[in-house]
């Protein structure tokens, strides 16, 4: 018997992998690991341990609270290990777990794909924007319909 949070059809129906029902573990995990703060933290922790203050300094625009929440969630999911050193002032280090390292490898493949196709995407965006601007101009010329 499957757990209540199991999303039916994940083997046969690719679209169901991202089931939006509340309690769907696949969706919850994707939401967590695909948010921008998690991605940046995972990328920075690849192959090195960092202190909280180092992470905050490296992740432009993140608040102390958001970094704390992000790191706690990644730790809860088993992707990041938090080590508290018994010194004064307290020192806390973060590093990827072996599971987190496998996720970094997957993220790196996505980054590589993005780098390989960024020119094509920029061209597609420019063409789309041009079509939309033309459609808007035509609509305005017809009386703002």
N, C-alpha and C positions, 0 to 999 in steps of 0.2 A: 504494500500500500504506500502511496506517495504522501508526502507531507502536504498540509493545506496550502503552503506557499508554492508548491510545485506548479509550474506553468505547463499545462497540457499542450501536446503537439510540438514541442521544441525539436524533436527529431525529424518530423515530417514536414512541418510548415515553417519555413524560415521567418516569415513575418511574425509568427507567434512568439519567437524568441524574445521579443521586446514587448511582451504583453503589458498593457497599461493597467491591469487590475491591481488594486491595492493588495499588497502582500506577495506580489510576484518577485521572487528573489533575483531573477535574472535582471529585471528592470531596475530594482534597487541597487544592485551591484554596478550596473552600467551607469546609472545616474551618479553614483559615488565616484567611480574611477574616471569618468569622462568629464567631470567638471574642471574648469580651468585651474583652480587652485590645487587640486589633487594632481593634475598632470604636471604642473610646474614643480611641486614638491617632490614627486617621484623622479622627475628628470634631474633635479638638483642632488638628490640622494643617491643617484647611481654611482656606485663604486667609491663612495666616501661618506663618512659620518659628519653630520653638521649639528651645531648647537642651534637652539631656537632663534637666538639673535642673528646668527648667520643666515638662517633661512629667511627670516623677516627682511633682512637687508637685501637679499638676493631676489626676492619675489616682489617686484615693483607693484605698488598699489594695494597690497594685502594689509588688512588691519591685524593688530595683535589678536583680537578675538577670533577673527576668521581663520587665522593660521592655527590657533589653538584648537578650534572646532575641526578643522581639516585634518590635523595631525591625530587628534583623538579618534576620528572616524577611520582613518587609515590604520591606526594601531588596532582598533576594534576588529577590523576586517583581516588582520594578520599580515598587512602589507608593510608596515613600519614597526620597528622596535624602538621603544623609548627606554633609555638608560639614565637613571638618576644617580649621580655621584655624591656620596656623603661628604661634601666639602662646604665651606662657607666662603663666599656665597654659593648657593646651590648651583650645580652644573647639570644640565640635562642635554643628552645627545640623542640624535635620531639617526637611524640607518634603515635601509631597506632590508626586509627579511628575504630569504630565498624565494618565497612566493612573490614578494614585491619586485624582485629582480626579473622574474619571468614576465610580469606585467610590463616592466620597463622595456623589455625586448619587444613586446607587442606594440607598445606606444612608439618605439623607435621606427618600426616598420611603417606606421601611419605617418610619422614625420617625414620619413624618406619618400613615401608616395607623394606627400604634399609638396615637397621640394622638387621632385621630378616633374610634377604637373602644374606648378604654380603659374607658368606662362600661359598654358592652355586655359586655366581657370580665369586668369586675368582677361584673356581675349574673350571668353564666353561672357564674362560680366560686362565688359565694355559693349559687346554686341547687344546684349539684353537691355542695358541702360539706354542705348541708342534707339532700339525698337520701342521701348517704353516712352521715351521722350517724343518720338515721332507720333506715337498713338495719342499721347497727351495733347500735342500740338494740333493734330487733326480733330480731336474732340473739342478743343477750345475754338477752332475755326468754325465748327458746326454749331456753335452756340452754347457750349458748355454742357452738353448732354451727359 
